[in-house]
Amino acid sequence: MPGLFTAEKGVCRWPLAELCLRTCGECSRVAAARACTSLADECSGPFREGEHVDWRSFFERVVSSQSDRGARLLSEETPWLAEFPGFMSGAEADEMIRIGLGEGLRDEDEHPAQVRNVSVANCDSAVCIQQPFINELSRRLSELLQLPSRNFESNEFVRYEPGQHYVWHSDEYSWRASRPDPVDVLSGPRVLTFFMYLSDVEEGGQTAFAGSDPSGTSRVASASRRLAVTPSKGKAILWANMKDEWRRAEPAAAHTALPVRRGVKWAATLWVHAAGFRIPELYAGRACHPRMQ
């Protein structure tokens, strides 16, 4: 398949590798997923050493690697949050919008409109995952985080028009389920969120974080006074959804998409797991559920 292998290292590009798993040497992971289990070394990077991760060391390293491009820490511990201005160029942001439109935006149907009022598209079709910039973006993030791209979920594209929003929520919720999904058990929680702004917004549309006082309904009234990131075309932010004990959710990472007042907000999200996600998502099916009872 054209473009499957990187020129410099001869390894498979992700997510294009999903179409050629045998060629890319992923058969053992597919077999493990079908058997509702994981390889012994499936957890990656800092999550391989046990149940504890040094987020300070992780974020300082990631920010330092992009310091010449203006990367900086916005918050430490409550939550860990970093900003990467110019992570992609304006032309690259436009290309992401083009890809998202090509996938066909649909109204949010997982949550009622009073919770999340937005248009979405997921990059999990064969057409989308063959797009060159989707694979470049995955490579770029993998290099930044020093984690394999197979740990990433598919890109989710979002478009917020005036008045649209997403109320306070946490990105990691799978392990609170009464009956855990096998995919979440095999891949681990969403340890990190990487959020990319694909457009400027005339007014509103900030991403606000709960911070050190994440409880209570007062969060809504005070959102504008909390730590908030303003959309800027090409900028990305990264935050940790989990505590140092990385199977425990970090309440301070709860966040909200404030309503857009003027303009249109385009963005894309990549959620990152401690272990491979896409292969279990594709191959750990209903046969796994009895193992989880």
VEXDREN-2710 file (C-alpha; in Angstrom, 1 decimal):
% VEXDREN-2710
k/r/px/py/pz
1/MET/0.0/0.0/0.0
2/PRO/1.5/3.4/-1.0
3/GLY/2.7/5.4/2.0
4/LEU/2.5/2.5/4.5
5/PHE/6.1/2.6/5.6
6/THR/8.1/5.6/6.8
7/ALA/11.0/6.5/4.6
8/GLU/13.5/7.0/7.3
9/LYS/12.9/4.0/9.5
10/GLY/10.8/1.6/7.4
11/VAL/8.1/1.2/10.0
12/CYS/4.4/1.3/9.4
13/ARG/2.5/4.5/9.7
14/TRP/-0.5/4.7/11.9
15/PRO/-3.5/4.7/11.5
16/LEU/-2.8/3.5/8.0
17/ALA/-1.4/0.3/9.6
18/GLU/-4.9/-0.7/10.6
19/LEU/-5.5/-1.7/7.0
20/CYS/-2.3/-3.9/6.8
21/LEU/-1.9/-5.4/10.3
22/ARG/-0.4/-8.6/9.1
23/THR/2.2/-6.7/7.0
24/CYS/2.9/-4.5/9.9
25/GLY/3.6/-7.4/12.2
26/GLU/0.6/-6.9/14.5
27/CYS/-0.8/-10.4/14.3
28/SER/0.1/-11.2/17.9
29/ARG/-1.8/-8.2/19.2
30/VAL/-4.8/-9.1/17.1
31/ALA/-4.7/-12.7/18.5
32/ALA/-4.4/-11.4/22.0
33/ALA/-7.3/-9.0/21.6
34/ARG/-9.5/-11.8/20.2
35/ALA/-8.6/-13.9/23.3
36/CYS/-9.6/-10.9/25.5
37/THR/-6.1/-10.5/26.8
38/SER/-3.0/-8.3/26.2
39/LEU/0.7/-9.0/25.5
40/ALA/2.9/-8.9/28.5
41/ASP/4.6/-5.7/27.4
42/GLU/1.6/-3.9/26.0
43/CYS/1.7/-0.9/28.3
44/SER/4.0/1.8/26.8
45/GLY/6.5/4.3/28.0
46/PRO/6.0/5.5/31.6
47/PHE/3.0/3.3/32.1
48/ARG/5.1/0.1/31.6
49/GLU/6.8/0.4/35.0
50/GLY/3.8/-0.1/37.2
51/GLU/0.8/1.8/38.6
52/HIS/2.5/5.1/39.1
53/VAL/3.6/7.7/36.5
54/ASP/5.7/10.8/37.2
55/TRP/3.6/13.4/35.4
56/ARG/6.0/16.2/36.3
57/SER/8.9/14.5/34.5
58/PHE/6.6/13.6/31.6
59/PHE/5.2/17.1/31.1
60/GLU/8.5/18.9/31.6
61/ARG/10.2/16.6/29.0
62/VAL/7.3/17.1/26.5
63/VAL/7.3/20.9/26.9
64/SER/11.1/21.2/26.8
65/SER/11.1/19.3/23.4
66/GLN/8.9/22.1/21.9
67/SER/10.2/25.1/23.9
68/ASP/11.7/26.7/20.8
69/ARG/8.2/26.8/19.4
70/GLY/6.7/28.5/22.5
71/ALA/5.4/25.4/24.3
72/ARG/4.7/26.0/28.0
73/LEU/3.1/24.5/31.1
74/LEU/-0.2/26.2/31.9
75/SER/-0.9/24.2/35.1
76/GLU/0.8/21.8/37.3
77/GLU/-1.0/18.9/39.1
78/THR/-4.5/20.4/39.2
79/PRO/-4.5/19.4/36.3
80/TRP/-1.3/18.9/34.4
81/LEU/-1.9/21.0/31.3
82/ALA/0.5/22.2/28.5
83/GLU/0.1/24.4/25.5
84/PHE/1.7/24.1/22.1
85/PRO/1.3/27.2/19.9
86/GLY/1.7/26.5/16.3
87/PHE/1.6/22.7/16.6
88/MET/0.3/22.7/13.1
89/SER/0.4/25.4/10.4
90/GLY/-2.7/27.3/9.2
91/ALA/-2.6/25.2/6.0
92/GLU/-2.5/22.0/8.0
93/ALA/-5.4/23.2/10.2
94/ASP/-7.4/23.9/7.0
95/GLU/-6.5/20.4/5.7
96/MET/-7.9/18.9/9.0
97/ILE/-11.2/20.8/8.4
98/ARG/-11.3/19.5/4.8
99/ILE/-10.9/15.9/6.0
100/GLY/-13.5/16.4/8.7
101/LEU/-16.0/17.8/6.2
102/GLY/-15.2/14.9/3.9
103/GLU/-16.1/12.4/6.7
104/GLY/-19.6/14.0/7.0
105/LEU/-20.4/15.9/10.1
106/ARG/-23.4/14.8/12.1
107/ASP/-25.2/16.2/15.1
108/GLU/-24.1/14.8/18.5
109/ASP/-26.2/11.8/19.3
110/GLU/-24.5/10.4/22.4
111/HIS/-25.6/13.2/24.7
112/PRO/-28.7/15.4/24.8
113/ALA/-28.3/18.9/23.3
114/GLN/-28.3/20.5/26.8
115/VAL/-25.2/18.6/27.6
116/ARG/-23.3/18.6/24.3
117/ASN/-24.5/20.6/21.4
118/VAL/-22.0/20.2/18.6
119/SER/-21.4/18.6/15.2
120/VAL/-18.9/15.7/15.1
121/ALA/-17.2/13.3/12.7
122/ASN/-14.9/10.4/13.5
123/CYS/-11.8/9.5/11.5
124/ASP/-12.2/5.7/11.5
125/SER/-13.2/5.1/7.8
126/ALA/-10.7/3.6/5.4
127/VAL/-10.8/6.9/3.4
128/CYS/-9.9/9.0/6.4
129/ILE/-7.1/6.9/7.9
130/GLN/-5.4/6.9/4.5
131/GLN/-5.2/10.7/4.4
132/PRO/-1.5/11.6/4.5
133/PHE/-1.8/14.4/7.1
134/ILE/-3.8/12.1/9.4
135/ASN/-0.8/9.8/9.4
136/GLU/1.7/12.7/9.8
137/LEU/-0.3/14.0/12.7
138/SER/-0.2/10.6/14.4
139/ARG/3.6/10.4/13.8
140/ARG/4.1/13.9/15.2
141/LEU/2.1/13.2/18.3
142/SER/3.8/9.9/18.8
143/GLU/7.2/11.6/18.6
144/LEU/6.1/14.3/21.0
145/LEU/4.7/11.9/23.7
146/GLN/7.2/9.1/23.1
147/LEU/4.2/6.7/22.9
148/PRO/3.2/4.4/20.0
149/SER/0.4/5.7/17.7
150/ARG/-1.6/2.4/18.3
151/ASN/-2.4/3.8/21.7
152/PHE/-4.4/6.7/20.2
153/GLU/-8.1/6.6/19.4
154/SER/-9.3/7.8/16.1
155/ASN/-9.4/11.6/15.5
156/GLU/-12.7/13.2/16.5
157/PHE/-13.5/16.4/14.6
158/VAL/-15.9/18.9/16.2
159/ARG/-17.5/22.1/15.0
160/TYR/-19.2/24.5/17.4
161/GLU/-21.4/27.2/16.0
162/PRO/-22.7/30.2/18.0
163/GLY/-24.5/29.0/21.2
164/GLN/-23.1/25.5/21.0
165/HIS/-21.2/24.1/24.0
166/TYR/-20.2/21.1/26.0
167/VAL/-21.0/21.1/29.8
168/TRP/-18.6/20.1/32.5
169/HIS/-17.3/16.6/32.0
170/SER/-14.3/14.3/32.3
171/ASP/-12.8/12.5/29.3
172/GLU/-12.0/9.4/31.3
173/TYR/-15.2/7.7/32.5
174/SER/-14.9/4.1/31.3
175/TRP/-13.7/2.6/34.5
176/ARG/-16.7/4.0/36.4
177/ALA/-19.0/1.7/34.4
178/SER/-20.7/-1.1/36.3
179/ARG/-19.6/-3.5/33.6
180/PRO/-16.3/-2.4/32.0
181/ASP/-16.0/-2.6/28.3
182/PRO/-13.3/-5.2/27.3
183/VAL/-11.6/-2.6/25.1
184/ASP/-11.2/-0.2/28.1
185/VAL/-9.8/-3.1/30.2
186/LEU/-7.3/-4.1/27.6
187/SER/-6.2/-0.6/26.6
188/GLY/-6.4/1.1/30.0
189/PRO/-8.0/4.5/30.6
190/ARG/-7.7/7.7/28.6
191/VAL/-4.6/8.8/30.4
192/LEU/-4.1/11.9/28.2
193/THR/-6.2/14.2/25.9
194/PHE/-4.6/16.1/23.0
195/PHE/-6.9/18.8/21.8
196/MET/-6.2/20.8/18.6
197/TYR/-7.8/24.1/17.6
198/LEU/-8.3/24.3/13.9
199/SER/-9.8/27.8/13.7
200/ASP/-9.8/31.1/15.5
201/VAL/-13.0/32.1/17.3
202/GLU/-14.2/35.7/17.3
203/GLU/-15.7/35.4/20.8
204/GLY/-16.2/32.6/23.3
205/GLY/-15.4/28.9/22.8
206/GLN/-12.7/28.7/25.5
207/THR/-11.8/25.3/27.1
208/ALA/-12.1/25.9/30.8
209/PHE/-10.8/23.5/33.5
210/ALA/-12.2/22.8/36.9
211/GLY/-8.8/23.0/38.6
212/SER/-8.3/22.6/42.3
213/ASP/-12.0/23.0/43.2
214/PRO/-13.7/20.6/40.8
215/SER/-16.9/19.9/42.9
216/GLY/-20.1/21.7/43.1
217/THR/-22.4/23.5/40.6
218/SER/-20.6/26.7/41.2
219/ARG/-18.2/25.6/38.5
220/VAL/-20.6/26.7/35.8
221/ALA/-21.0/30.2/37.2
222/SER/-17.3/30.7/37.7
223/ALA/-16.0/29.0/34.5
224/SER/-14.9/32.3/32.9
225/ARG/-12.7/33.0/36.0
226/ARG/-11.1/29.6/36.0
227/LEU/-8.1/28.4/34.0
228/ALA/-9.3/28.7/30.4
229/VAL/-7.6/28.3/27.0
230/THR/-8.6/30.6/24.2
231/PRO/-8.9/28.9/20.7
232/SER/-6.2/29.9/18.3
233/LYS/-5.8/28.3/14.9
234/GLY/-3.0/25.7/14.9
235/LYS/-2.6/25.6/18.7
236/ALA/-2.9/22.4/20.7
237/ILE/-3.2/21.6/24.4
238/LEU/-2.4/18.4/26.3
239/TRP/-3.7/17.4/29.7
240/ALA/-3.5/14.4/32.0
241/ASN/-6.9/12.8/32.9
242/MET/-5.4/10.6/35.6
243/LYS/-3.5/11.1/38.8
244/ASP/0.0/9.9/39.3
245/GLU/-1.6/6.6/40.2
246/TRP/-2.6/6.4/36.6
247/ARG/-5.7/4.2/37.0
248/ARG/-7.3/6.8/39.3
249/ALA/-9.1/9.7/37.5
250/GLU/-8.0/13.3/38.3
251/PRO/-11.1/15.4/39.1
252/ALA/-9.3/18.6/38.4
253/ALA/-9.1/17.6/34.7
254/ALA/-12.9/18.1/34.4
255/HIS/-13.5/20.7/31.7
256/THR/-16.1/22.5/29.7
257/ALA/-16.3/23.9/26.1
258/LEU/-17.8/27.4/26.8
259/PRO/-20.4/28.5/24.3
260/VAL/-19.2/30.1/21.1
261/ARG/-20.5/33.7/21.0
262/ARG/-19.4/34.8/17.6
263/GLY/-17.7/32.8/14.8
264/VAL/-17.2/29.1/14.4
265/LYS/-14.9/26.8/16.5
266/TRP/-13.3/23.9/14.7
267/ALA/-11.2/21.4/16.7
268/ALA/-10.0/17.8/16.8
269/THR/-9.2/15.5/19.6
270/LEU/-6.9/12.5/20.0
271/TRP/-7.3/10.5/23.2
272/VAL/-4.3/8.6/24.4
273/HIS/-4.3/5.3/26.3
274/ALA/-1.7/3.5/28.4
275/ALA/-1.7/0.5/26.0
276/GLY/-2.8/-0.2/22.4
277/PHE/-6.4/0.9/21.8
278/ARG/-7.4/0.5/18.1
279/ILE/-6.6/-3.2/17.8
280/PRO/-8.7/-4.1/20.8
281/GLU/-11.4/-1.8/19.6
282/LEU/-11.4/-3.6/16.2
283/TYR/-11.0/-7.2/17.5
284/ALA/-12.1/-7.6/21.1
285/GLY/-15.8/-8.2/20.5
286/ARG/-18.8/-9.7/22.3
287/ALA/-16.9/-12.9/23.1
288/CYS/-14.9/-11.0/25.6
289/HIS/-17.9/-9.8/27.7
290/PRO/-18.4/-13.1/29.7
291/ARG/-14.8/-12.7/30.9
292/MET/-15.7/-9.3/32.4
293/GLN/-18.7/-10.6/34.5
END
